[in-house]
Amino acid sequence: MKSIRYTSSPLLASRTPVWRSKFIVAGLAVAFLGLTGRAAYVQVFDNAFFQKQGDQRVLRTLELPASRGRIFDRNGLLLASSVVAPSIWAIPEDVKADEGELRQLAKLLNMPLKDLQHKLGEEDRSFVWIKRQVDQSVAQQIAELKIAGIHQRKEYKRVYPEGAAAAHVVGFTDIENKGLEGVERSFDQRLAGREGSRRVIKDRLGRVVEEVGEEVPPVDGQDIQLSIDSKIQFFAYQKVRDAVVANKAKSGSVVVLDSVTGEVLALANYPSYAPDDRRHLTGAQLRNVALTDTFEPGSVMKPITVATALDLGRVTPQTLINTSPGSYQLDRYTVRDTHNYGTLTVSGVIQKSSNIGALKIAQRLSPKEMWNVYTALGYGRKPELAFPGAATGRLRPWKSWKPVEQATMAYGYGLSGSLFQMVHSYTALAHDGSVIPATLLRSTEGQSTPGLRVFSAKTASEVRKMLHLVTGPGGTGQLAQTVGYSVGGKTGTARKQQGKGYAAHKYRAWFVGIAPIEQPRIIVGVMVDEPSNGTYYGGTVAAPVFSDVVQQTLRIKGVPPDMAVKPEILTQKVEESF
């Protein structure tokens, strides 16, 4: 076999053109220079952009949730607090689980399997919430399943030990722990605290690989102590609930105010709701009727009219007022009493709740004098109370009052206010003539609060004695009497407004009063909306609730009895002018 001589190969023997080798070398040089330039551009000239892009892929800022502040009642009992409630989330593209494991997970989360599968099939394959704020025991069982792609985040949820009884005071938060109603909303900034954070590097499976930078610790929210007494609150809620049910009413409210400090001891409404379970919440349950709903005060204003006339020296408690024949013609309008009471003293006008007597006393006053007093007592002004939704009510400027409007305002028509405003206005009678600011925060025990003087102490004392007559023999509020304590107050019954007039068979019944009479400690207001079980008078529907709440409140506060144990009730048949 002949040996092969490669040099004799035509292909190998041909000479490569010089320009080709130069072209190849030049191409390699250009590529190298391009890579060098790109490297310089990435690492030097536009380093910040590419660093940012890299960080976005691996760096994460983990929020460290702050624990929301607790809410206490005046005695240190919990009204709201936060508990650890982990939230379950997933990276759908990383979930590795068979149907059996998913079925177990769905069962622990108390959700249908198809709903779980739907969440895992979301378009966003990098993150999805599976369920927010589950119990720790459930979270622990989920962790034991060890399903790839299923993760947990530490969060907090609110719990409300007093439930529906204190719901309208405490309010509630949303899933992000932001206050939406009540104290939770009013004091949200103080309660919320400030979240912390830490920077970490995560791998593609969401696992923390390395911590970067310093951790910013969370700052927990501040605790708040309210003026509310949870025992009084719960008792008031029970009593107004029972009254609404017994009278087949639409709703009811109770406000209890400390007449020495201005502290709100109870603010209860029915219907109510469970703040931590709002799945079937309705608008009627959510309404804080005592603060948000306004209506014409009716007879509750008669003591204010009398106090104004007494303080200005236009009448005395013994001044005689002729109310015969039980009706009074004023322009085109006829004002009526339920009976012809004949001639009454000023005290008798309050005791019998005479509309005619009240308007005749008001005729001795100027519109400006009445308006000044009403305004000083808070009517027509938004309550200075740290609470969302508190209504302003309506009080027209005095210059526009006509004689008939001045007359009707004397017995509570032509203006409007909330039950809270009515109760608050009576601090001027209970606090020796000064209207004091109301507060939902606990103040120093027993500390008297200075206020704006509206009446003299003598006038306030005289009107309190008249209010006491209302609850005695011959008065319209006998059922407000309380075992062991002297009480005084004013009944109210009014047709509900409907359009430009009044509904034929829809009423509000209320009672606002003070106890004890000589040395007042509390003011209590009760309102029942649309009682429809045979009686609708404030003296028969609201006064018994007032009696029970006053007695229980004074006992809880340790106020010693100031009168005979057995009240004297001569009759339970009550009729009022309205």
C-alpha positions in Angstrom: 0.0 0.0 0.0 1.4 3.3 -1.0 1.9 6.0 1.6 -0.3 9.1 1.4 1.4 12.3 0.9 -0.8 15.1 2.2 1.2 17.8 0.6 0.2 16.4 -2.6 -3.5 17.0 -1.8 -4.9 19.8 -3.9 -7.0 21.1 -1.0 -4.1 21.1 1.4 -1.7 22.4 -1.1 -3.8 25.5 -1.9 -2.7 28.6 -0.1 -5.3 30.5 2.2 -5.7 34.1 1.2 -4.2 36.5 3.8 -7.3 38.7 3.8 -9.3 35.8 5.2 -7.2 35.2 8.2 -7.0 38.9 8.8 -10.8 39.1 8.7 -11.2 36.3 11.2 -8.7 37.9 13.6 -10.4 41.3 13.2 -13.8 39.7 13.8 -12.5 38.1 17.0 -11.0 41.5 18.1 -14.3 43.3 17.4 -16.3 40.7 19.4 -13.8 40.9 22.3 -14.0 44.7 22.2 -17.8 44.5 22.2 -17.9 42.2 25.2 -15.4 44.4 27.0 -17.6 47.5 26.2 -20.7 45.7 27.3 -19.0 44.6 30.5 -17.9 48.2 31.2 -21.4 49.5 30.4 -23.0 47.0 32.8 -20.5 47.2 35.6 -19.5 50.9 35.4 -21.7 53.2 33.3 -25.2 51.8 34.0 -24.4 49.8 37.1 -27.3 51.2 39.1 -29.9 50.0 36.6 -28.6 46.4 36.4 -28.1 46.2 40.1 -31.7 47.3 40.6 -32.9 44.6 38.1 -30.9 42.0 40.0 -32.2 43.1 43.3 -35.7 42.9 42.1 -35.2 39.3 41.3 -33.6 38.1 44.6 -34.0 40.9 47.2 -37.2 41.1 49.2 -38.4 43.4 51.9 -40.2 41.4 54.6 -42.8 43.4 56.6 -42.7 42.8 60.3 -46.2 43.4 61.5 -46.8 45.5 64.6 -49.3 44.3 67.2 -52.3 46.6 67.4 -52.9 48.2 70.8 -55.4 46.8 73.1 -58.6 48.5 74.2 -59.7 48.3 77.8 -62.7 49.4 79.8 -62.4 51.7 82.7 -61.6 48.8 85.1 -58.9 47.2 82.9 -61.1 44.5 81.3 -60.3 43.7 77.7 -62.7 45.1 75.0 -60.4 44.4 72.0 -57.0 42.7 71.5 -54.8 41.2 68.8 -53.9 37.5 68.6 -51.4 35.8 66.2 -53.2 34.5 63.2 -50.9 33.2 60.4 -52.0 33.8 56.8 -51.5 31.0 54.2 -50.0 31.9 50.8 -48.6 30.0 47.8 -46.3 30.2 44.8 -48.6 28.3 42.4 -45.8 27.4 40.0 -43.8 25.7 42.8 -46.7 23.8 44.4 -46.0 20.1 44.3 -48.9 18.2 45.7 -51.2 15.4 44.6 -55.0 15.6 45.0 -55.0 13.8 48.3 -52.6 16.4 49.8 -54.7 19.2 48.4 -57.8 17.7 49.8 -56.2 17.6 53.2 -55.2 21.3 52.9 -58.7 22.3 51.8 -60.2 20.5 54.7 -57.9 22.3 57.2 -58.7 25.6 55.6 -62.5 24.8 55.7 -62.8 25.6 52.0 -64.0 23.5 49.0 -61.3 21.7 47.1 -62.4 23.4 43.8 -61.9 26.8 45.4 -58.4 25.9 46.5 -57.6 24.6 43.0 -58.9 27.7 41.5 -56.6 29.9 43.6 -53.6 27.8 42.7 -54.6 28.2 39.0 -54.5 32.0 39.1 -52.7 33.9 36.4 -50.1 35.2 38.8 -48.0 32.2 39.2 -45.6 33.8 41.7 -47.9 34.7 44.6 -51.5 34.1 45.7 -53.2 34.4 49.1 -54.9 31.1 50.0 -56.5 32.2 53.3 -55.9 35.1 55.6 -55.6 34.9 59.3 -56.2 31.2 60.3 -55.9 29.8 63.8 -52.4 28.9 65.0 -53.4 25.3 65.5 -54.6 25.1 61.9 -51.4 26.8 60.7 -49.3 24.2 62.6 -51.2 21.3 60.9 -50.7 22.9 57.5 -47.0 23.2 58.2 -46.8 19.5 59.1 -48.2 18.6 55.6 -44.9 20.0 54.1 -46.4 20.8 50.8 -43.8 22.5 48.5 -44.9 26.0 47.5 -47.3 26.6 50.4 -46.0 29.2 52.8 -47.2 31.2 55.9 -46.9 34.7 57.0 -47.3 35.9 60.6 -50.2 38.3 61.0 -52.6 39.4 63.8 -56.4 39.5 64.0 -58.6 41.3 66.4 -60.8 39.6 69.0 -63.6 41.3 70.9 -64.5 39.6 74.2 -67.7 41.6 74.9 -69.1 40.8 71.5 -72.4 42.5 70.4 -72.8 44.3 73.7 -70.0 46.7 73.1 -69.8 46.5 69.3 -71.0 50.0 68.5 -68.5 51.5 70.9 -65.4 49.4 70.1 -66.1 49.0 66.4 -63.9 46.8 64.2 -60.9 46.6 61.8 -60.5 45.2 58.3 -58.3 42.3 57.3 -55.3 44.7 57.2 -56.0 45.7 60.8 -57.1 49.2 59.8 -59.9 50.7 62.0 -63.2 51.0 60.2 -65.8 51.8 62.9 -66.0 53.0 66.5 -63.0 53.5 68.7 -61.0 51.3 66.3 -61.4 54.0 63.7 -61.3 57.1 65.9 -58.0 56.1 67.6 -56.6 54.2 64.6 -53.3 56.1 64.5 -52.6 55.4 68.2 -53.7 51.8 68.1 -52.0 50.8 64.8 -48.3 51.3 65.8 -45.7 51.1 63.0 -44.6 48.1 61.0 -41.0 47.0 60.9 -39.0 45.5 58.0 -36.0 43.5 57.1 -34.2 43.0 53.7 -33.4 39.5 52.7 -32.2 37.5 49.6 -34.6 34.8 48.6 -34.1 31.8 46.2 -36.6 30.9 43.5 -38.5 28.8 46.0 -39.1 31.7 48.3 -36.7 30.6 50.9 -34.6 33.2 52.8 -31.0 32.6 51.9 -29.4 35.7 53.5 -30.3 38.8 55.4 -29.1 42.1 54.0 -28.8 45.3 56.0 -30.2 46.1 59.5 -33.6 45.0 60.7 -36.1 47.8 61.5 -38.1 46.4 64.4 -41.9 47.0 64.6 -43.4 49.4 67.1 -46.5 48.0 68.7 -49.6 50.3 69.0 -50.6 52.1 72.2 -53.2 50.7 74.5 -56.3 52.8 75.1 -58.4 52.8 78.2 -62.0 53.9 77.7 -64.5 55.4 80.1 -66.9 52.6 79.3 -67.7 50.2 82.2 -68.2 46.8 80.6 -70.6 45.6 83.3 -72.8 48.7 82.9 -72.5 48.4 79.1 -73.6 44.7 79.1 -76.5 45.4 81.4 -77.7 48.3 79.4 -77.5 46.3 76.2 -79.5 43.4 77.7 -82.2 45.8 78.9 -82.7 47.7 75.7 -82.6 44.4 73.7 -85.4 43.0 75.9 -87.4 46.2 75.5 -87.1 46.1 71.7 -88.2 42.5 71.6 -91.0 42.9 74.1 -92.4 46.0 72.4 -91.9 44.6 68.9 -89.8 47.7 68.1 -87.5 48.5 65.3 -84.5 49.4 67.4 -83.4 50.8 70.8 -80.6 52.7 72.4 -79.2 53.5 75.9 -76.7 56.2 76.8 -75.2 56.4 80.4 -73.2 59.5 81.2 -71.3 60.3 84.4 -72.6 63.7 85.3 -69.5 64.6 87.4 -66.7 63.7 85.0 -68.5 63.7 81.6 -67.4 60.1 81.0 -69.6 57.9 78.8 -70.2 54.8 80.9 -72.3 52.9 78.4 -73.5 53.4 74.9 -75.6 50.5 73.7 -77.8 49.8 70.7 -80.0 46.9 69.5 -79.9 45.4 67.0 -76.1 44.9 67.1 -73.5 42.5 65.7 -70.5 40.5 66.5 -67.4 42.6 65.6 -65.2 39.6 64.8 -67.8 37.7 62.7 -69.5 40.1 60.2 -70.5 37.6 57.5 -74.2 38.5 57.8 -73.9 42.1 58.8 -76.7 44.4 57.8 -76.9 48.2 57.7 -79.5 48.2 60.6 -77.1 46.3 62.8 -74.2 48.5 62.0 -75.9 51.8 62.8 -74.9 53.4 66.0 -78.4 54.9 66.5 -77.6 56.7 69.7 -75.1 58.9 67.9 -76.0 58.9 64.2 -79.8 59.1 64.2 -81.5 62.5 64.9 -85.1 63.2 65.6 -87.2 65.9 67.2 -86.6 65.8 71.0 -90.2 66.5 71.9 -90.9 66.9 75.7 -87.3 66.4 76.6 -86.9 70.1 75.7 -89.6 71.4 78.1 -87.2 71.4 81.2 -84.7 73.4 79.1 -87.4 76.0 78.2 -88.4 76.2 81.8 -84.8 76.5 83.0 -84.2 79.3 80.5 -87.2 81.3 81.8 -86.3 80.6 85.5 -82.7 81.7 84.9 -83.8 85.0 83.3 -86.3 85.7 86.0 -89.4 85.5 83.7 -91.1 82.9 85.9 -90.7 81.1 89.2 -91.6 77.5 90.1 -94.9 78.7 91.5 -95.9 81.0 88.6 -99.4 80.0 87.4 -99.9 79.1 83.7 -103.4 78.8 82.3 -103.6 75.8 80.0 -107.5 75.8 79.6 -109.3 74.5 77.7 -106.6 72.0 76.6 -106.0 73.6 73.2 -104.4 76.8 72.0 -104.8 78.5 68.7 -101.6 80.0 67.3 -101.9 81.5 63.8 -103.3 78.7 61.7 -102.1 76.0 64.1 -103.8 74.4 67.1 -101.6 73.1 69.9 -103.2 70.5 72.2 -102.6 68.7 75.5 -103.9 65.2 76.1 -106.2 66.7 78.8 -107.5 70.0 80.0 -105.1 70.6 82.9 -106.6 74.0 83.8 -104.2 76.3 85.6 -100.8 74.8 86.4 -97.7 76.0 88.2 -94.5 76.0 86.2 -93.6 72.8 88.1 -96.9 71.4 87.1 -96.2 72.1 83.5 -93.2 69.8 83.7 -95.0 67.2 85.8 -98.0 66.9 83.4 -95.9 67.5 80.3 -98.2 70.3 79.0 -97.4 71.6 75.5 -99.6 74.7 76.1 -97.8 75.5 79.3 -94.4 75.2 77.7 -95.3 77.4 74.7 -96.8 80.1 77.1 -93.6 80.1 79.1 -91.6 80.4 75.8 -93.6 83.5 74.8 -91.9 85.3 77.7 -88.6 84.7 76.0 -87.0 86.0 72.9 -86.0 83.7 70.0 -82.4 84.8 70.6 -82.4 83.9 74.3 -83.8 80.4 73.5 -81.3 79.9 70.6 -78.4 80.9 72.8 -79.3 78.3 75.4 -80.0 75.5 72.9 -76.7 76.2 71.2 -74.7 76.3 74.4 -76.2 72.9 75.3 -74.9 71.4 72.0 -78.0 71.4 69.8 -77.2 72.2 66.2 -73.5 71.5 66.7 -71.5 68.4 66.1 -70.7 66.7 69.5 -67.1 67.2 70.6 -66.7 63.4 71.0 -63.9 61.4 69.4 -66.3 59.2 67.5 -67.0 58.7 63.8 -70.5 59.6 62.5 -71.8 61.6 65.4 -74.7 63.6 64.0 -75.0 67.4 64.2 -78.8 67.7 64.3 -80.6 70.8 63.1 -81.3 74.1 64.8 -82.2 77.0 62.5 -80.8 80.5 63.1 -83.1 82.4 65.6 -83.6 85.3 63.2 -85.7 83.1 60.9 -88.0 81.8 63.7 -91.7 82.6 63.3 -93.9 82.8 66.4 -95.3 79.4 65.8 -91.8 77.9 65.4 -90.7 79.4 68.7 -93.7 77.9 70.3 -93.2 74.4 69.0 -89.4 74.5 69.8 -90.5 75.2 73.4 -91.8 71.6 73.6 -89.2 70.0 71.2 -90.5 70.3 67.7 -88.8 72.2 64.8 -85.3 71.2 65.9 -83.5 67.8 66.0 -80.8 66.0 67.8 -79.5 62.6 68.7 -80.2 60.7 71.9 -76.6 61.4 72.9 -77.1 65.1 72.4 -80.2 65.0 74.6 -78.4 63.2 77.4 -75.4 65.5 77.1 -77.6 68.6 77.3 -78.9 67.4 80.7 -75.4 67.8 82.2 -76.3 71.5 82.6 -79.1 70.4 85.0 -77.1 67.7 86.7 -73.9 69.6 87.0 -75.2 72.7 88.8 -75.9 74.6 85.6 -72.7 73.9 83.6 -72.7 71.7 80.5 -69.5 69.6 80.6 -67.6 68.0 77.8 -68.3 64.3 77.2 -65.4 61.9 76.7 -64.9 58.2 75.8 -61.6 58.1 77.5 -61.2 57.3 81.2 -60.5 60.3 83.4 -59.2 60.5 87.0 -61.7 58.8 89.2 -64.1 61.2 90.9 -62.5 64.3 89.3 -65.1 66.9 88.6 -65.0 68.4 85.1 -65.3 72.1 84.6 -67.8 73.2 82.0 -69.6 76.0 80.3 -72.0 77.7 82.6 -75.5 77.9 81.1 -77.8 78.2 84.2 -77.2 79.1 87.8 -76.8 76.3 90.3 -80.2 77.4 91.9 -82.0 77.1 88.6 -80.5 73.7 88.0 -81.6 72.5 91.4 -85.2 73.8 91.0 -85.5 72.1 87.6 -84.2 68.8 89.1 -87.0 69.0 91.7 -89.5 69.4 88.9 -88.0 66.4 87.1 -88.4 64.4 90.3 -92.2 65.2 90.3 -92.4 63.6 86.8 -91.5 60.3 88.3 -93.8 60.7 91.3 -97.6 60.4 91.9 -99.4 62.2 89.1 -96.3 62.3 86.8 -95.9 60.8 83.4 -92.8 58.9 84.3 -93.7 56.9 87.4 -92.3 53.7 86.0 -88.9 55.3 86.0 -88.8 55.1 89.8 -85.9 53.1 91.2 -85.6 51.1 94.4 -83.5 53.0 96.9 -82.6 56.0 94.7 -84.3 59.3 93.9 -84.7 59.9 90.2 -86.0 62.6 87.9 -86.4 62.9 84.2 -88.6 63.6 81.3 -90.7 61.3 79.1 -90.9 61.8 75.4 -93.2 60.4 72.8 -93.3 61.7 69.2 -94.7 60.7 65.8 -91.9 59.9 63.4 -91.4 62.2 60.5 -92.3 60.9 57.1 -91.7 63.1 54.1 -93.0 66.6 54.9 -95.3 65.4 57.6 -95.6 62.7 60.3 -96.4 59.0 60.0 -99.8 58.0 61.4 -98.8 55.1 63.5 -95.1 55.3 64.0 -93.6 56.6 67.2 -90.4 57.1 69.1 -90.5 56.7 72.8 -87.8 57.9 75.1 -86.9 58.9 78.6 -83.9 61.1 79.7 -83.3 61.5 83.4 -80.9 62.1 86.3 -80.1 60.2 89.5 -79.8 60.8 92.4 -81.7 64.1 92.4 -79.9 66.0 95.2 -76.4 64.9 94.3 -76.5 63.7 90.7 -74.0 61.1 89.6 -75.4 59.8 86.3 -77.6 60.8 83.4 -79.4 58.1 81.5 -81.2 58.3 78.2 -83.3 55.5 76.7 -84.9 55.5 73.2 -87.1 52.8 71.6 -88.0 53.3 67.9 -91.4 52.2 66.6 -92.8 50.2 69.5 -95.8 48.3 68.2 -97.1 46.0 70.9 -100.0 48.0 72.2 -98.2 50.9 73.9 -95.8 53.6 72.5 -95.5 56.2 75.3 -92.1 57.0 76.7 -93.5 56.6 80.2 -94.4 52.9 79.6 -91.8 51.8 77.0 -88.6 53.6 77.9 -89.0 54.6 81.6 -88.8 50.9 82.9 -85.5 50.5 81.0 -84.3 53.7 82.6 -85.2 52.4 86.0 -83.3 49.2 85.7 -80.2 50.8 84.2 -80.1 53.5 86.8 -80.4 51.1 89.7 -77.7 48.7 88.4 -75.3 51.6 87.4 -75.5 53.3 90.8 -74.9 49.9 92.6 -71.9 49.2 90.4 -70.5 52.6 91.1 -71.0 52.1 94.8 -73.4 55.1 95.3 -75.3 54.7 98.6 -79.2 54.7 98.4 -80.7 58.1 99.3 -84.4 57.3 99.7 -87.0 54.7 100.9 -86.5 51.3 99.4 -89.9 50.9 97.9 -91.0 53.2 95.1 -94.5 54.6 95.1 -96.2 53.9 91.8 -99.9 54.9 91.8 -100.7 54.1 88.2 -99.0 52.6 85.2 -101.4 54.2 82.7 -99.5 57.1 81.1 -100.5 59.6 78.6 -98.3 62.4 77.3 -98.7 65.4 75.1 -96.8 65.1 71.8 
